[in-house]
Amino acid sequence: MLRLPLLASLAWLGLSSASPADPTTRVTPVDPLTVQDDDFARHRDPADWRGLKVSRIEFREERAAWRLWRIANVRHPKGPLWFVPHDNENAGFEAGLEAVRRWGGTLIAVDAGIAEDGARMNNAVDYGRPVDPNRNFDTALPGYARRILADLRPGMPIIALHTNAPGFDTAESRCNQSDPQGSGVISIRYCDDTLIPSPSQRRAWPWDDDDTVAFATYRTGASPSTAFCRDAMVGADFNVVQERVVASDGSLSNYAVLHGLDYLNFETLDRGDGAAGLAEGRKRLLHIIDRALSMCAPNVR
């Protein structure tokens, strides 16, 4: 269930124009057909943007400069909050753009292009290491989470979309250590103290791929069944990674469960940036979204 005090604290940040209460945030309406960005360059057909309003959100916090794309469905604003944190996970953006058209709400995509377009990490820092956009949900940096979640509406879930490199580091896993060494992190065959897999039994598409998973996140000391949509997804034979949160690792999944927010995270194998690879990744993610929403968020239209 969504916590109303948190939502009230988010609601003050109006993202249709710069807020007088937040002079550090610059919000600029943009024409998506002219944006010089690799994600937008794949969508130069005006039909792709019909009914959508796009803004560029820019701000600084501590040592990092940030740029976000806000894509809002103006006809159906009361949908989920879609989130694509990694600029190099292009099938995630493709699925997010289709999802916000189909189910409404708002898509927030992090743009790494301040320093390097299409990069995973934000390199626009004054000092120190680049910042992972999905490890910056930190109570010491409240502005980042506030801006990402500003469009979250009561009764609606957050849905994060990712793609993965194949396989996993077998030396880090507590199970399936005889598998071929992979280059990724997330797999239904990986397990450790906090990630507990519940694999699909039938292995039907789209769960025929070890790197296509849904996350179900819950607090330590609680049952995995307390995770939003967990029981329904396991019952529907999803590949479900059950994530037990002990202390926040800075990810949105951890932030959401610690703040009582309904959160879903869907990931699939990165099949490359060719038309066929992007189409397959988008198709898998949209299929998963459709099934999960029908089970766990039927008020989303």
C-alpha positions in Angstrom: 0.0 0.0 0.0 1.3 3.5 -0.8 2.1 5.7 2.1 0.3 9.0 1.8 2.8 11.1 3.7 5.5 10.2 1.2 3.3 10.9 -1.7 2.4 14.3 -0.3 6.1 15.1 0.0 6.6 14.2 -3.6 3.6 16.1 -4.9 5.1 19.6 -4.4 7.5 19.1 -7.3 5.5 20.1 -10.4 7.4 19.0 -13.5 5.4 20.7 -16.2 7.4 23.9 -15.5 10.2 24.9 -13.2 8.9 25.2 -9.6 9.5 28.4 -7.7 10.1 26.2 -4.6 12.8 24.3 -6.4 15.0 26.8 -8.3 17.7 24.2 -8.7 15.7 22.2 -11.2 15.4 23.3 -14.8 12.5 21.8 -16.7 12.3 22.3 -20.5 9.6 21.1 -22.8 11.1 19.5 -25.9 10.1 18.3 -29.3 10.9 14.6 -29.3 11.4 14.6 -33.1 14.4 16.9 -32.7 16.1 15.6 -29.6 19.7 14.7 -30.2 19.8 11.5 -28.3 20.2 7.9 -29.4 16.9 6.7 -27.8 14.9 9.5 -29.5 16.8 9.1 -32.8 15.1 5.6 -33.1 11.7 7.3 -33.0 11.4 10.0 -35.6 7.9 9.0 -36.6 5.4 11.6 -35.2 3.0 8.7 -34.5 5.3 7.3 -31.8 4.7 10.5 -29.8 1.0 11.1 -30.3 -0.6 11.8 -27.0 2.7 12.2 -25.2 4.4 15.2 -23.7 8.2 15.3 -23.3 10.3 17.4 -20.9 14.0 17.5 -20.1 14.7 17.8 -16.4 18.1 19.0 -15.3 19.5 19.4 -11.8 22.6 19.1 -9.7 22.9 17.3 -6.4 26.2 17.0 -4.4 28.9 16.0 -6.9 26.7 15.0 -9.9 24.8 16.7 -12.6 21.7 14.9 -13.8 19.5 14.9 -16.9 16.2 13.0 -17.0 13.6 12.6 -19.8 10.0 12.8 -18.6 7.5 11.3 -21.1 3.9 11.8 -19.9 0.7 10.4 -21.4 -1.5 13.5 -21.4 -4.6 11.5 -22.2 -4.1 8.9 -19.5 -2.0 10.5 -16.8 -3.1 8.2 -13.9 -1.0 5.2 -14.9 2.1 3.7 -13.4 5.4 5.4 -13.0 7.8 3.8 -15.5 11.5 4.0 -14.8 14.5 3.2 -17.1 17.6 4.0 -15.1 20.3 2.9 -17.5 20.9 4.7 -20.8 22.6 1.8 -22.4 19.7 -0.6 -21.9 17.9 0.4 -25.0 15.2 -2.4 -25.1 14.2 -1.1 -21.7 13.5 2.4 -23.2 11.7 0.8 -26.2 9.4 -1.1 -23.8 8.9 1.9 -21.6 7.9 4.1 -24.5 5.3 1.6 -25.6 4.2 1.0 -22.1 3.5 4.6 -21.3 1.4 4.9 -24.6 -0.5 1.7 -23.8 -1.1 1.9 -20.1 -0.7 5.6 -19.4 1.2 7.3 -16.6 4.7 8.8 -16.9 8.1 7.4 -18.0 11.2 8.7 -16.4 14.4 7.8 -18.2 17.9 8.8 -17.0 20.0 10.3 -19.8 23.7 9.8 -19.4 24.3 12.1 -22.4 25.6 15.0 -20.3 29.0 13.3 -20.5 28.5 10.3 -22.8 25.3 9.4 -24.6 24.1 5.8 -24.2 26.3 5.0 -21.2 25.3 3.0 -18.2 26.9 5.2 -15.6 26.5 8.9 -15.1 30.0 10.3 -15.7 29.0 14.0 -15.2 30.6 14.2 -11.8 32.9 16.9 -10.3 35.1 14.3 -8.6 35.2 10.6 -7.7 33.7 7.7 -9.5 30.8 7.7 -12.0 27.4 7.2 -10.4 25.1 4.3 -11.1 21.6 5.8 -11.6 20.1 2.8 -9.8 22.4 3.1 -6.8 21.7 6.8 -6.0 18.5 6.4 -4.0 20.1 7.5 -0.8 18.6 9.4 2.2 21.6 11.6 2.1 20.7 12.7 -1.5 16.9 13.2 -1.2 16.6 15.4 -4.3 17.3 12.5 -6.7 14.6 10.2 -5.4 12.1 13.1 -5.1 12.5 14.1 -8.7 12.4 10.5 -10.0 9.2 9.8 -8.0 7.5 13.1 -8.4 4.8 11.7 -10.8 4.0 8.6 -8.6 0.2 8.6 -8.1 -1.7 6.9 -5.3 -2.7 3.3 -6.1 -0.2 3.0 -8.9 3.0 0.9 -9.0 6.5 1.9 -9.9 7.7 -0.3 -12.8 11.4 -0.4 -13.6 12.7 -1.9 -16.9 16.1 -3.3 -17.5 18.2 -5.5 -19.8 21.0 -7.8 -18.8 24.3 -9.1 -20.1 24.2 -12.9 -20.4 24.9 -15.2 -17.4 26.4 -14.4 -14.0 29.6 -14.5 -12.0 29.6 -18.1 -10.8 32.2 -17.3 -8.1 29.8 -14.9 -6.5 26.8 -17.3 -6.5 25.9 -19.8 -3.9 24.2 -22.1 -6.4 24.8 -23.4 -10.0 28.5 -22.7 -9.6 29.3 -25.2 -12.4 27.4 -23.1 -15.0 29.5 -21.4 -17.7 31.0 -18.1 -16.5 28.8 -15.2 -17.6 29.3 -11.5 -18.0 26.1 -10.4 -16.3 24.8 -10.1 -12.8 21.1 -11.0 -12.8 20.0 -14.5 -13.6 17.4 -16.9 -12.3 20.2 -19.3 -11.7 22.1 -17.0 -9.4 21.6 -16.9 -5.6 23.2 -15.4 -2.6 22.2 -14.3 0.9 19.7 -11.7 -0.4 18.7 -13.0 -3.9 16.6 -16.2 -3.8 15.4 -17.5 -7.1 12.0 -19.0 -7.8 12.4 -20.3 -11.3 9.7 -21.0 -13.8 8.9 -24.7 -14.0 7.5 -24.9 -17.5 10.1 -22.5 -19.0 7.6 -21.3 -21.5 8.3 -18.0 -23.4 9.4 -15.5 -22.2 10.8 -17.5 -19.3 12.8 -19.7 -21.5 15.7 -17.3 -21.0 17.6 -17.4 -17.6 18.2 -13.7 -17.8 14.5 -12.7 -18.1 13.3 -12.3 -14.6 10.8 -10.4 -12.4 11.9 -9.1 -9.0 9.9 -9.4 -5.8 11.4 -7.3 -3.0 10.6 -7.7 0.7 11.9 -6.6 4.1 14.2 -8.9 6.0 12.3 -10.6 8.8 9.2 -10.8 6.6 7.9 -13.5 4.3 8.7 -13.3 0.6 4.9 -13.4 0.2 4.8 -9.8 1.5 6.5 -8.6 -1.7 4.2 -6.8 -4.0 2.8 -9.3 -6.6 5.2 -12.1 -5.5 2.6 -14.8 -4.9 0.8 -14.0 -8.2 3.9 -14.0 -10.2 5.2 -17.3 -8.7 1.7 -18.8 -9.3 1.8 -17.7 -12.9 5.2 -19.5 -13.4 7.3 -16.4 -13.8 11.1 -16.4 -13.2 11.0 -14.6 -9.9 14.1 -13.3 -8.1 13.0 -12.8 -4.5 15.1 -9.9 -3.0 15.5 -9.7 0.7 16.4 -6.2 1.8 18.5 -6.0 4.9 20.0 -2.5 4.4 19.5 -0.3 1.3 22.0 -0.7 -1.5 20.8 2.5 -3.1 18.6 0.8 -5.7 15.0 1.8 -6.3 13.9 -1.7 -5.4 15.4 -1.3 -1.9 14.1 2.3 -1.6 10.6 1.3 -2.6 10.2 -1.5 -0.1 11.7 0.5 2.7 9.1 3.3 1.9 6.1 1.0 1.5 5.8 1.6 -2.3 4.4 -0.9 -4.7 7.3 -1.8 -7.0 7.9 -4.1 -9.9 11.2 -4.7 -11.8 11.3 -6.6 -15.1 14.5 -7.6 -16.8 15.4 -9.4 -20.0 18.5 -10.4 -21.9 20.2 -7.7 -23.9 20.0 -9.0 -27.5 21.8 -6.0 -29.0 20.7 -2.7 -30.5 19.7 -4.1 -34.0 16.1 -3.9 -34.9 15.5 -7.6 -34.3 17.2 -7.5 -30.9 15.4 -4.5 -29.7 12.0 -5.8 -30.9 12.5 -9.1 -29.1 13.5 -7.4 -25.8 10.5 -5.0 -26.1 8.1 -7.9 -26.9 9.2 -9.9 -23.9 9.0 -7.0 -21.4 5.6 -5.9 -22.7 4.3 -9.4 -22.4 5.5 -9.6 -18.8 4.0 -6.2 -18.0 0.7 -7.0 -19.4 0.4 -10.2 -17.4 1.6 -8.7 -14.1 -0.7 -5.7 -14.4 -3.7 -7.9 -15.0 -2.9 -9.9 -11.9 -1.7 -7.2 -9.5 -2.8 -3.8 -10.7 -6.1 -4.3 -12.4 -7.0 -0.6 -11.9 -4.3 0.2 -14.5 -6.1 0.7 -17.9 
